[in-house]
Amino acid sequence: MLTSSALLTDRYELTMLQAARHSGKADRPAVFEVFCRSLPGGRRYGVVAGTGRLLERIRDFRFEDEELDFLRSNKVVDTATIDWLANYRFEGNIWGYREGDLFFSYSPVLTVEATFEQAVVLETLILSVMNFDSAVASAASRMVGVAGGRFLAEMGGRRTNEIAAVAAARAAYIAGFDATSNLEAGRSWGIPTMGTAAHAFTLLHDTEEQAFRAQVETFGPGTTLLVDTYDTDNAVRLAVSIAGPELGAVRIDSGDLGVEVTRVRALLDSLGAHNTKITVTNDLNEYSIAALAAAPVDNYGVGTSVVTGSGVPTAGFVYKMVAFEDEGGQWVSVAKRSVHKTNVGGRKHAIRRHDSKGIATAEILAAGHLAEVTENDRELLVPLIVGGETDQAHLGAAGTKTAREHHREVMSSLPLNGLRLVRGEAAIPTEFV
């Protein structure tokens, strides 16, 4: 594992730093914001995730000898800049939406307040964490929404790189998944882990009966037996005959799942295994989960789709400077005006407006001033880092659990149209005031 996150960045951030130091503007106080111009993929809402991971990465953003030697040998920046980087510690403030919260177009999910030189070098690190984790969480939340309270397990570690696998498991858990197959995610973030056997275990043995007996004798009758290696119906009968009616679950990983599950449920019941649950896997996504809503499924295992954002692998976040303090001590709002890539200058005050029943009606953003907060409004930005010191409540397993609980709470405020899977407009409008 990396001990420093300092080189998880793009070269141009350091060259901008050097040039800004040359112009004498590097130490100007500045404000950067993270936001998306529109929700990607026609989604109705997004889910903020990655905050707890990011805060740890910023803590570890240190240029040690190895990193400095690389910069020096590759002539990335000059000696004076390398000397400055050797002493880098983020000393500013970061405000953000609480992890697990929802975001919409132009929601300032993170606000970085620091000198330009302190803030600019964090761009790629911030975006790489927040874009990936939020994309996974946004997809996972949609799956949770259509699962109808049934158990959901993340099992996509084999479908992404080894570091992303841990991050994806965490993001999915925050969004409401119940467990992960990834042991490192369990160790690092306190996520429940699950898993029993793959087809290779059955194929290892001379007969399916040998495999099932070995598993039941090892883990007890409450285990989950994979029944689709050869003939599913015969495997179900064999599983119940070995484990008895208290067999924990059977897993189906192939075929027309709606048809297979219905037949297997009837077979289990006919064998007296009324409490045996049915787990389905096999390339599930939010659409196939929704299609199985009426089927007697108890547990879902989701792999590729969740770790890739179900076709939307990034949240679409950008990192833009929106204000700086000039030599006279006055704050100047700045904004990009490129075609189709505009943004609004000035530090944003963000609130979410709700009706009398607690249902969200609008994302209210005030640029460069404070918005009027009414009785049913909720202020969205909370302090994450103040004066370089991180709020520990957002870190580790405890912070992950808190984010999961917060997501559950805010989902109850989402309008019903926000739960629709079809492409469309954001669940609530973003209004600048």
N, C-alpha and C positions, 0 to 999 in steps of 0.2 A: 504494500500500500504506500501511496505517496505520503511523505511527511510534510511536504510543502506544496501549496497550491499555486505558487507564484507564476509558474510557467504554463498554467492552464489558461492561457491568454493568447491574444493575437499580437503580432509584432508591431502593428501600427499604433497600438496603445502606448508603447514605450517610445516610439519615434515621435508621436505627438507630445509626449511628456518632455522629451529633450528639446523640441522646437519651442514649446511653451516656456520652458525655462530660459531659452535663449531670448525670447521676446519680452521676458519679464512679467508675463501674465499667469504663470503657472500657479502662483499662490493666491490668485483671486478666489474668494469664496464663491461657490457655485451650487446649483441645485440640478440634479439629474433625476429623471423619472423613468420608470418601467411601465409600459402600457402596450396594448394592442389596438390598432386602428379599427379593426373589425374582428368579430369572432370567426375563427377559421372553420372551414367545412360546413358553413351554414348552421353551426351549433346555436342553441338558444341561450347557453350560459357556459362559463368556464369555471374551473375550480383552482384556487391558488394552492400550490403545493411546492415543496422544495425549500421553504423558508428555513426550517430547522437545519437542513443540510447545508444551506448556503451560509448561515451564520458560523458554522464550524469551519467552512472553507475560508471565509474571510479571516477568522481567527488564525488560520494556518497560512495566510498569505504573507510569507516571509521569504526574502531573498537571502538564502544561506550561501555558503561558499560554493557549493556545487552549481547553484543557479547563476551566481555571479560569474563564475568561471566560464559557463556556457555563453553568457552574454558578451563577455570580454573576448573570448576566442573567436566568436562569430561576428564580432564588430557590429552588434545590434544597436548599441548606443555608446556614447562617449564615456570617458572615465568619470567625469563629474556626475553624470546621470547614474552611473553604476554606484558611485559612492553614496548618492542620495538613496537609491534603492536598497542599499545595504542596511539602512536604518528605517526602512518603511514599516510603519504600523498605521493601520487605519485609525484615525483619531476623531472622525466626524460623527454624524448622526445618521441613522437609517430608520425611517418610518415605513410601515407597510400594512397592508391588509392582513388580518389574522390568517394564519395558515388554515386551510379548510374552508375559507370564505369563498363566495362567488365573485366573479368579475365579469365585466361587460365591456363594450367598446370604450376605449380611452380611460378605463379605470386605472388610476395610478397605484398599481399594486405594490410598488416600492418607490420611496422617495429618498434619495441620497443627498445629504447636506454636508459638504466638505470643501476644501480647496480643490480647484480643478485637478491638480496633480495627484491628490489623494483619491479622487473619485474616478478619474478617467481610466485608470489602470484596472478597475474592477469590472469594466463593461462585459467582456467576454465571459468571465467567471459567473457573473450574475445571470446573464442570459442563458448560458449553457445549462445551468441548474434549473432556473425557473421555467424555461421553455420546455424542457423534457419532462420534468416532474409534473408540471401543470397540465401538459398534454395527456399524460397517463391518467392523472386524477380525473380530468374532465371526461375521458372515455370510461373510466371505471365507474364514475358516478352515474352515467347513463345506464350502465349495466345493472348497477344496484337498483336504480329506479324501476326497471322492468322485471327484476328478479322476484318481486313480491315478497320480500322477507326471507327467501330461501338462502341457504348457505352458499357463499361464493369464495372460492379459493383461487389465488393467483399462482400460476404455475408456468410462467413464461421465461424463466431464467435461461433456458436453452435457446431462446429465440432472439437474444440480444447480447451485448457484450457483458462481461462479468461484473463490471462496476455499475453499469446501467441496470442490471438485473436487481441489485440491491435497492437502488433508488426507485425502480418501478414497483417493487413489492411494497415499499414504504408509501408511495403515492397512492397505490390502489387501496391499501389499508386505511389511509386517511379518508378516502372517498367512500368507505363502507364495506370493502371486502373483509372477510372474516379470518382469513389465514393465508399463508404463503408456503410454497414448497422450498423456499430459499433459506437455508440455515443461517447464513451471514445476516440476512435481514432480521431473523429472529434474535440473533445475538446482539446486533447493533441497535435495534429499534424496538425490541420487546414485542414483536409481532408473533402471534401463535403460528406454529409450523405444522404441516401435515404431509402425509404421503405414506404409501405402503409398498406397492410393487408395480412393475411394468411388465410388458409381454415377455421380455427377456427372462424373467424369473420362471414363468410357466414353461417357456421353450427349453430352459436348462434341464428340466426334469423329464424322465422317460414318459411320464403320463401327467395329464392335468390333475388327476387325483393326488399324485405324489406332491405336486406343487401346492395344492390347496391344503393338504394335511400339514405340510411343513409350516405354512404360514399360520394356520389356525393353532397348531401346537406351540408356535413361537409367540404369537401375539394375542391368543385367545379368540373366542368366537365373535367378539365385537369388532374384529378387523374388517377391512374392505377387500373383497375378492374381485379381481378383474376377470370378467366372464365372457369376453368376446374374442379370445385367441383362436378358438376353433369353431365350435357350435354353441351359440349363446344359450339356447334352451337347455341343452344337455349340461352345460356348465352351471347354470342356475340350480338345476336339480342336484347335481353333484355337490355344489357349495352348501346347500341346505342339509343334505344328508350327512355331510362332514361336520359342519358347525352347529347344526340344529336350528330350530326356529328363531334363536336369538342371534343369528348372524347379523353383524352390524350393518353392512352395506354391500351392494354389488356395484361395480363400475362398468359403464358401457362407453366405448371409445370409437365406435364406428357405426355405419349404417344410417338409415333414416331414423333419427333419434326419437321423433314423435311416435312412430309406429313401434319401434323397439321398446321404448319405455312402457308404453301401454301394455304390450304383450308380457313383458317381464313382470310388471306389477301384478297382473292377473295370475301369472304363474307362481310368483312368491306367495300371494294370498292363498292360492289353492294348496300350497305346501305348508300352510300354517305359519309362514314367516311374515306376519302382518306388520311387524315393527322393523323389518329390514328396510333400510333406506336405499334409494337409487341415486347414484352419482353419474352424471354425464360429463364427458369432455369432448374432444373432437372438434377443434377449430371454432369454438363458440365466439360470438360477438353479441352486441346488444340486440341485434335484429333476430338472430337465432334464439337467443334467450327469450325474447318477447314472443316468438312463435311457439315456444314450449310452455307458455303460461298456463294452458289448460291441461298439460300433460302431468302425470303423477311423478314429477321430478322432485327430489329432495335437496340435492346438492349440485352445484355447477363448478367445474374446473376450467378456468380460462387461461390461455397461454399467449399465443402470438398477438392476438388482437389487443389485449390490454397493454402489453409492453410497447406496442407501436402506436398507441393512441387511437387504435381502431381506424386507421386510415388517415389520421390527422396527427402526424408525429411531432408537431411543434405547436405551442400556444400562440405563436405569432408576436411575441413580445419584442419591443425595441427599447433601447436605452438612449434617451435623448436629454441633452442639456436644455433646461427651460428658463434658467435665470442665472445671472451672476451679479456680484456687487462691484460697482465701479470705484474709481479712486476717490470719489466724493462720498462714499458710503451709501450710495443709492442703489437699490436693486433694479436691474434692467431685465425685463422679460425678453426672451429670445425664442424663436421657433423656426423650424424648417418649413420652407414654402414650396418644395418641389412638387411637381404634378403627381397627384394621387398619393403623395406621402407627406401631407401637411400635418402639423400638430399645433397645439395651442400652448403659447408660452405662459410663464408664470407658475409658481408653486401652487399645487391644487389642494383645496380643502374638499374632501370627499365625504358625502353622507348618502345613506340609502333611505329613501322615503317609503313609508308603508301606509296602508289604509288602516281603518279602525280595527280590522280583524288581524292585523299583523302581516298582511300580504304585501310584498314589495311592489311598488308602483313606478319607481324611477331611481336612477343613479344621478345624484346631483353633484356637479363639480363647479367649484368657484375658483377661478384662476387669478392668483395674486391678491386675493382677499378672502374673508371668511363668509361662508354662506349662513343664512339664517336657519337655525336648527329648531324644528317644531317638535311637538310632543311625540309624534310617531316616527321620528327620524333616528337613525343610528349612525354615529360617527364611525368611519371605517379605518382610519389610519391610527395605528398604535405604535409606540416607541419600541424598536427592536435593538438598536445600538444607540447609546447616548454617550457622547464624548469618548468614543472608542470602547466603551464597556457594554458587553452584550447582556441582555436580559436572559438569565438562565432558564426562565420558565419555558422558553421555546425550544430547548435543546433536549437531545436524548430520547429515551423511551417515554418519559413523562410528557415532553413536549409533543411527541407524536400522538399520544393518546388524547391530549387536550385538543389537538387539531382535528382528530377524528370526531370527537364529541361536538366541536364547534360546527363541523360540516353537517352533522346530523341536525343540529339546531337550525342552521340557515336554510337547509333544504325545505324545511316546513314553511318557510316564508316565500318560496318560489311560486309564482302563478302557475296554474295548471298547464297553460300553453307552453311553459318552459320545459315540461317533461316530454313533449312530443319529439319523436325521433326523426321526423321528416325535416329537411332543410327549411329554414325560414329566418325570420327576424329574431333579434335578441328578445328574451322574455320580458325585459323592461327597457325603456329608452334611456339613453344618456343625455342629460340636459346640462348645458353650461349656463351659469347664472352670473 
